[in-house]
Amino acid sequence: MIEGQNGLNWSRWQRIARAVEDLGFVGLYRSDHYTNPETPDQDSLELWVSLTWLAGHTRRIEFGSMVSPVTFRHPTMTARMASAVDDLSGGRLTLGLGAGWQEREHHNYGWDLLPIPERFARFEEGLQVITRLFKSDQPVEFEGKYFQLHDAILLPRPARPGGPPILIGGTGPKRTLPLAAKYASEWNGNVINPAKYAELNAELSRLVVENGRDPASVRRSLTTNIFYGKDQAALDRRLATTSQTPAQLKERGILVGTGAEVREQLAEFEQAGAQRAMLQWLNMDDLEGLENLAKDIL
């Protein structure tokens, strides 16, 4: 998983996509931001343009947004683009959706972020709009505070019944987990340690049952950063970029170590219920490190 606002341009995206496919990774995921909370601003290739290219220029890997805020695009347009890109790729897209959080980019580019209660109310309306368009073969009506549908239908119909799977990421027990339990095909816990992951995973299962769904119908995944080195010297160079100790990083749920150590930490998350892990690869030019990671972990 890469942070698209950290310098992503076409040359980097194309190199990373080829590497991920050739090295045997299951998928490639990216954030959806204009920029970072603080300067300097860097290259930030637009999400859906990049995923459309990926759909047509890769054969195997899964891919998606981690995550796309409903603040940037009307949900009817998100549904149209996601369905089309999923069809183009032969059914390899996961549509990660979120409420939005970063104040600076919303202010700089003229989007309303809204206070948190209203923000999540709008997010749920967006989820309702997208899921109705994905699932209904007949025109639908929806009358919300933020979005409205009148005799609306998504054509062509998604090749996958029900459209691409929706992922909701986050660790908030009051707002995020209930929405994941109701609308998501996948819940993604981000940067939490295995004990906390297990706790939230159990709560999610309880909420899924409350919604009349099978807990097995909601996939469980993890996004976290990784401080990896092929040997101790390489790991020490990576750790020199942070002021935190390995123990502090691990307590936060960040992976630290050489291949064997990272595998042990991933096994802890697997025991906590995670079915797949999306590892943040922040240095997009470090393809040698990515190759070493593939050899050590995959």
Rosetta blueprint (number, residue, H / E / L):
1 M L
2 I E
3 E L
4 G L
5 Q L
6 N L
7 G L
8 L E
9 N L
10 W H
11 S H
12 R H
13 W H
14 Q H
15 R H
16 I H
17 A H
18 R H
19 A H
20 V H
21 E H
22 D H
23 L H
24 G L
25 F L
26 V L
27 G E
28 L E
29 Y E
30 R E
31 S L
32 D L
33 H L
34 Y L
35 T L
36 N L
37 P L
38 E L
39 T L
40 P L
41 D L
42 Q L
43 D L
44 S E
45 L L
46 E L
47 L H
48 W H
49 V H
50 S H
51 L H
52 T H
53 W H
54 L H
55 A H
56 G H
57 H H
58 T L
59 R L
60 R L
61 I L
62 E E
63 F E
64 G E
65 S E
66 M L
67 V L
68 S E
69 P E
70 V L
71 T L
72 F L
73 R L
74 H L
75 P H
76 T H
77 M H
78 T H
79 A H
80 R H
81 M H
82 A H
83 S H
84 A H
85 V H
86 D H
87 D H
88 L H
89 S H
90 G L
91 G L
92 R L
93 L E
94 T E
95 L E
96 G E
97 L E
98 G E
99 A L
100 G L
101 W L
102 Q L
103 E H
104 R H
105 E H
106 H H
107 H H
108 N H
109 Y H
110 G L
111 W L
112 D L
113 L L
114 L L
115 P L
116 I H
117 P H
118 E H
119 R H
120 F H
121 A H
122 R H
123 F H
124 E H
125 E H
126 G H
127 L H
128 Q H
129 V H
130 I H
131 T H
132 R H
133 L H
134 F H
135 K H
136 S L
137 D L
138 Q L
139 P L
140 V E
141 E E
142 F E
143 E E
144 G L
145 K L
146 Y L
147 F L
148 Q E
149 L E
150 H E
151 D E
152 A E
153 I L
154 L L
155 L L
156 P L
157 R L
158 P L
159 A L
160 R L
161 P L
162 G L
163 G L
164 P L
165 P L
166 I E
167 L E
168 I E
169 G E
170 G L
171 T L
172 G L
173 P L
174 K L
175 R L
176 T H
177 L H
178 P H
179 L H
180 A H
181 A H
182 K H
183 Y H
184 A L
185 S L
186 E E
187 W E
188 N E
189 G E
190 N E
191 V L
192 I L
193 N L
194 P H
195 A H
196 K H
197 Y H
198 A H
199 E H
200 L H
201 N H
202 A H
203 E H
204 L H
205 S H
206 R H
207 L H
208 V H
209 V H
210 E H
211 N L
212 G L
213 R L
214 D L
215 P H
216 A H
217 S H
218 V L
219 R E
220 R E
221 S E
222 L E
223 T E
224 T E
225 N E
226 I E
227 F E
228 Y E
229 G L
230 K L
231 D L
232 Q H
233 A H
234 A H
235 L H
236 D H
237 R H
238 R H
239 L H
240 A L
241 T L
242 T L
243 S L
244 Q L
245 T L
246 P H
247 A H
248 Q H
249 L H
250 K H
251 E H
252 R H
253 G L
254 I L
255 L E
256 V E
257 G E
258 T L
259 G H
260 A H
261 E H
262 V H
263 R H
264 E H
265 Q H
266 L H
267 A H
268 E H
269 F H
270 E H
271 Q H
272 A L
273 G L
274 A L
275 Q L
276 R E
277 A E
278 M E
279 L E
280 Q E
281 W L
282 L L
283 N L
284 M L
285 D L
286 D L
287 L H
288 E H
289 G H
290 L H
291 E H
292 N H
293 L H
294 A H
295 K H
296 D H
297 I H
298 L L
